[in-house]
Amino acid sequence: MDTDLLHKLIIYQKRYFEIIYDFFVRFSGKEPEHFNDFDSVVYHLKEMYEKNKNNMFYVSYLNKVRLDFFENLTKLYTHESAQAFKSAQSLDVFKINLGGSSRFLKTQLNAVRKSLLLTDMVLIPDPILPWLEKERVEEKFSNIRMIEAVFFILNLRDLLNNNFDIPPFFIFPSWEKILEEQNSYTQENISNLFVDFFNLHIDKSFESKEDLINYAFKNNDEFLKKVESKRLFIAPNGLDATTLRNSIDEYKIYSRKNRTEDWCKQYLQNDIGIVLNGIHERLVPQFHLLENSNEMGSNPYLCIHEQAYYYRLISQMSWLDRKQNIFDSQTQTMLSTLCSEHLNYLANFNDDEIKMLRKADEHILFKNEMRTFISSISNVRIEDIDYVSREFSQFFDVKIKQHIKELDALKNKYRSKNIQTLMLAGGTLAVNFMPLLGPLISVIGAGSVGLKYFGDKVDEKHDFQKARSSYVGVIALAKQRGQ
């Protein structure tokens, strides 16, 4: 491992967090820890705006804060991002690549927290950069969306305040918007992915994107029936939609809520346009995910069910075989299982517990245990993620119950030891007044009885700490918090 490159990665990420933290505090007037969730951030910002909207100094100040933020990040990206990216490429560790969209919200944050139990490093495409790369005229709330990304990314900040040999995650600039607009390789391959996707799933042989679009508009009913029969169009948050009509209606609702009026007028005119554009919007982030994963030697990690659905559709294509990196199918099963609702409680770890697990390399033990479990399941059912996650959850329920029994056994063991020691100190009376005599014995500790009591207490604390700091112990606490 090139220690100089690793050092550059660490310095880059430290500076990145300094910049976004400074921006959030200056823009909102409060530290991110002050807010319980992003809704409270929005409420505070609206309140401040209403109070000061006629104050030109305040408006000018916010604009200055925003411009300084853009300038500082741009400078960091320009001078240091290439070396940081190269460093992440060179790390020979178990890496996964978060993707499926350019957003980083609570779901993505929880997915990262869960995966820290399993991986050496989570690679996160910078969710702030897309707001700087180009003017997002289609977004209705672009400023709020950018601040939202800053807020949720800052939830990871405390995990970098420890001297890990390798950072548990790396937020890297992927330059997706610029590549889509200016890079011919990216443009050509996104177009090829789009065409090949339909060639496979509706059994056609289109030569180009134009051929596909012409066919769709000329054969309206036939095209939509094939799309519906293969379930190729899924709206945001619409995996449960039972018909294509439902999915299209869900897409319209989502778009009118999140996109500008001009965009909606242009792209919501007819069903064919909605379906083609909606599927294209799904495939573009998948392309970037596969490219990033391939370049950085990491497995794709999708935590949104709709995005994972499209990944499975793409995985059936020969297009994926052209990628130089062959992704580990068992790892994909592990990551999909981790994102299951059956294991939502794994997001309940606090930062101190994550630090403790990783410093003791407990995440390696958990990874190995998960691999062993998945290997033991019949290959007939391995693609049934709901089945695998349910079985794995039940498997851990058993381990948690065993852990609780072990804690009870420790309690009984040391209770017996303490009683025996106190009996030596004061006979039967000591048993009746053990809570009072415990502190007294520690004071009398000059004698052998006091020393034994003190030594037992040290051993007791160590054994309980060891049990509770194991990955099973921490998982047990996380599940308890979710109940």
N, C-alpha and C positions, 0 to 999 in steps of 0.2 A: 504494500500500500504506500503510495506517495504521500508522505506526511506533509510536504509543502502544499500539495493540492488540497489535502484535507483541511489544513490551516486556513487556506483561502476560502473554502466553503464555510467554515465556522465564522470567520470574520465577516464574510458577505451577509450571512443570515443574521448575525448580531446587529449589523448596521441596518439591515432591512427592518427589523423589529423596532429599532430606535426611531426610525423615520415614521413608521405607521403609528407607533405609540404617541409620538410627539404631535402628529397631525390630529389624532383622535382627541387628545386632551385639549389642544388649542381650539379645535373646531367646536367641541361640545362643552368645554369649560369644566369637564369632570373626567376623572379616571375611569377606564372601562369597568373596573371592579365595583364601581358605584351602582351599576345597572344589573338587574337580575336577568333580563332578557332584552332582545332587540326591540320589542314593542315599547319598552320603557325608554329606550334611546330615542325612538321616533317621537314619542309623546313629549319628551324633554326638548328635542330640537324644534318641534312645532310650537311649543310654548315660548321658547326663546325667540323664535322668528316673529310670532304675533306680537310679542312684547317690544321688539326692536325693529320692526319692518320699516318704520319711518325714520329710523336713526341711520343716516348715511355713513357715519363712522363705523357702525357695527357691520353693515353690509360690505363696506370696503375692507374691513378687517377679515371677514370670512373669505372674501375673494383672494386676499393676500395669503391667508393660511392655505387655501386650496392651491394657489400658484406655487407657493414654496414647496408644498408636498409633491406636486408634479415635477418640479425642477429637481428636488433631491432624489426622488426615485429614478427619474430619467438618467441622472448623473451616475447613480449606482448601477443601473442596468447597462449603461454604455461602457463603463470602465471595468466592471468586475463580474458581470453575469456570465460571460463566456468561460472564464476560468472556473467559476463555481460549478457551472454545468459540467465541465470536463472532469472536475473532481468527483461529482456524483456518478458519472459514467465509470470512473476508474475504481470505485469502491467494490470490492469483491465480497459482498455481504448479501443476505436475503432481503431483497428490495421488492416493494410493490408500488404500483403507480396508480394513484387515485385519478379517476377520469369519468367521462360520460357527459360532462357539461363544464362550462367555465365558472360556474357558481360554487361558492363555499358557504353553506348555511349550516343550520343546526344538525341536519342529517349527516352531512359530510364531516362535521366536527366529531359527532358521536362515532362515526365509522372509523375515523383516525384513532380516536381514543381506544376503541375496541381492538384495532389492529396492532396497537403498540404492545398488546399482550402476546403477539404472535411473530412479529417481524423485527428485523434489525433496523430497517429504515423505511419510512413511508415517503414517497415522492409526491409532492403536491404541486400541480401547475399553479402558478401565481394567479389568484383570482382577482387581484387588483390591476394587474398589467392590462387586461383587455379593455379597461375603462380609460387607459391612457393611450393605447395604440391607435384608436380611431374614435371619432365622434359617434356615439351610439344613438343616432337620431330616431331609431325605431323604438327605443326604450322610453316608457312613460315616466319612470322615476329613476333616471340614471344616477343622480347624485345620491339618493337614498340607497340604491343598490350598491354603489361603490362603498359607502360608509358601512353598509351591512357586511360586506366582505371584510373590511378592516376589523369590525367588531368581532366577528367569529374567528378570524385568524388570530387575533390578540388573545383569545382564550387558550392558545397553545404557548403563549409567551413564557410562562413560569417553568415550563418543562425544559427550557434552554438555560435556566439559571443554575444548572448543575454541570459538573465537569464530566460528562459522558465521553468515553473514548471516541465514539461515533454518535453524532446527533441522532435522536430517534426519528426525526423527520427532516425533510429539506424542501423548502418552498422555492421552486425554480421557475425562471421565466421561460415560457414556451413559445412566445411570439406568434400565437395562433392567428390573430386577426390580420397582422401584417403579412404572414405567409399566405393566407387565403386571398389577399388582394394583390400581392406583388410577386409571389413565387410561382413560376410556371410548373415546377414539379408538383407542388402541393395542389394547384388548380387542376392539373391533368389527372392526378391520382384520386382526388375527391370525385371528379367526374366519372372516372372508371369504376370506382366503388359504387356510385349511384346507379350506373347502368348495369353493372354485373349483379347488383342486388336484385334488380327487377328481372334480369335475364334468368336467374336461378328460380326466383320465387313465383314468377308468373309464366315460366317456361317459354321465353321468347329469345330472340337473338338480335337485339338492337346493336347497331354499330356505334351509335353515338347518343349523347344526351338529347340532341335535337330529334333523333328518330323516336326515342322514348316519349318525349313530350308530344310530338305530332300524333303518335299512335294513341296516347291517352285521350287527347281531345277529340280525335276522329272516331274513337270507339269508346265513348263515354261509359255506357252501361256495362259493356264487357269488361273494361278495365277495372271499374269499381267493384264488380262482382268478384273478380280474381283477387283484388286487394282484400276484400272482406273475407273470402273463403280461406285465405292464408293468414289472416289477422296481421297485415303488414302496417296498418296505421293505428298507432296508439297515441292518444293525446296526453299532455302532461297531467299526471295524477289520474289517468284514465284507464289503468290496466283492467279494471273491473267492468268497463263498458262492454255490453253484450252484442252490440251491432255497430256497423260502420257509421250509421246515422248518429248514434249516440256519441261516438268518438269525434265526429266532425263537429257536433254541437258543443261538446266539451272543449274542443280546440278553439272554437269561436269565443266561448266564455272566457277562457284563459287569455286569449289574445286581446280582447277588448278591455280586460282588466290590467294587462301589463304592457301593451304596445300602444303607440300613438295612434291618433285618429287617422292620420295620413297613411300610415302603414296598413291599418285595417282596411281602408278603402281600396288599397292596391292588392292586398293578398287574400282577402276574404270574399272575393267576388263570386266564386263558384267552387263546387265540390272538388273538381279535378285539380284546380290550382291549390286548394287547401291540402289535399292529400299529397301531391308532389312536393310542395314546399315543406309540409310538416315532416315527411319522411327524410327529406334532404337535411332539415335541421337536426334530425336524430343521428344521421350518418356522419356528418362533419365532425362532431366531437369524438365519435368512435374512431375516425381516421387518425385524429391527433393523438388519442390515447394509445393506439397501436404503434404509431410512429415513435412516440415518447418511450413506450415500454421497450420497443425494439432497440432504440438507440442507447437506452440506459440499462439494458439487461435486467428488466424487472417484469413482474407479472401484472397484468391489468387488474384493477380493483374498482368494481362498480357497486355503489351502495344504494342507488335508486333503482327500484324494481323495474320501472319502465325502461331505463337505460340498460340494465342487465338483460332484459328481454331482447333488445336489439342486438346486444353483443352475441347472444346465443344464435340469432338469425344470421349474423355475419360469420359466426364460427362454422356455419355449414358451407361457406363459400370457398371455392378454390383460390379466391383472391387472398385469403388469409395465409395460404400456404406459401405465397410469394415472400412473405416476411422472413427475414434471415433468422430471427429468433423463434424457436418453437417453444411456446409457453407450456408450462407444466400443468397438465390437466388436473392432477391431484391438488396442486396448490390452488387452482381456480375453484375446485370444489370446497376447499377449506375456506377461502375468502367468501364465497357465496353463502356458505353455512354461517359464517361469522355475521353476515348482514341479515340473517333471518330474524323475524320477530321473536322467535323462541329464545334468542340470546340477546335481546335488547338490554337486559340488565347489566351486560358487560360494559355498557357505557357509563355505569355508575361509579367507576373507579375515580378516586380523587388524585390530584397530581402527586402527592406524597407517596401514595401506594404505587403509582406507575414508576416513579423514580426508584423506589425500594425494589420493585420486581426486576427492573432492568439492570440495576447495579449488581443484583445477585444472579443475573442471567436466568431468572425464572421463566422469562419469555421463551427461551430455548427449550426448556423442559415442557412448557405448554404446547409449543409447536410440535415437538416430537410425539407427545401424547395424542395430539389431534391427528397427526399423520398415521400413527399406529391404529387409531380407532377407525379412520376412514378406510384404511387398507383392509380392515377386518370385515367391512360390509360387502355384501355380494355385489359384483359388478352390474348385475341386472338393475339394481336400485340406485347406483351411484349418481346418476343424473337427476334423481328426484331430490332436489335440494330440501324441500319441505320434510321429506322422510328422513334425510340425513340429519338435518338440524334438530328435528324432534328427537331422534334417537340419541344424538350427541347431548342434547339438553338433559334427557333422562339419565344418560351415563354420568353426567356431572351432578345431577341430583343425588345419585348414589354416593359419589365421592364427597359431596358436601355433608351428607349424613354421617359418613365415616369420619370426616374431619371433626364434626361436632362431638361424636363419641370419643374421639381421641382427646379433645379438650376436656370433656367430662372426666375421662380417665386421669388426665393430668391434675385436675382439681382434686380428685379423690386421693391421688398419690401424695400430693403435697399437703393436703389437709391432714392425712394420717401422720406424715412426717412431723408437721408442726405440733400436732397433739402429743406425739411421743416426746418431743423435745420439751414442750411445756410441762408435761407430766414429770419429767426429770427435774424441772425447775421448781415445781410447786405442788406435786401430787394431784389429788382429785380436785383441789381448789382451782388449779390452773385450767382444768377443762371447763369449769363453769364460768371462769372469768377470762377466757382466752383473748377476747377482743381488747381487754384492758391490759393484759399482761404482755401482749405482743410488743408494744412500744417500750414497756418497762424492761423486757429482756434485752432489747437492743441497747438500752442505756447501760445495763449491767454487763455488757458484752465483754468485759475483761475475763470472765470465766469461760470455761469450755462449752457450757450449755449455750451461753449467749453467742459465742462464735459459731456454733453449729446452727443455731437458729438463723443467724445472719447469712451463713453460707447457703442454707436451704433456700432462703428468700432470693438470693442472687441466682441460684440455679432455676428456681421457679420462674422468675422473671425472664430469664434467658430462654427457657423451654417454651413458654407461652409466646414470646416474641417470635421465636423461630417458626412455631406452628402457624401463627397468624400472618406472618410475612411470606409464607409460601404462596404459590399461585393459587392453590386450592383455598387457602385461608382468605386470601384477598377476594377471590371470586365469591366465597361464601358471604363476606361482608357486602359486596356489591349487590348480590341477590337480596340480601336482607333489606337493604336500602330501598329496593324497588317494590317491596311488599307493602 
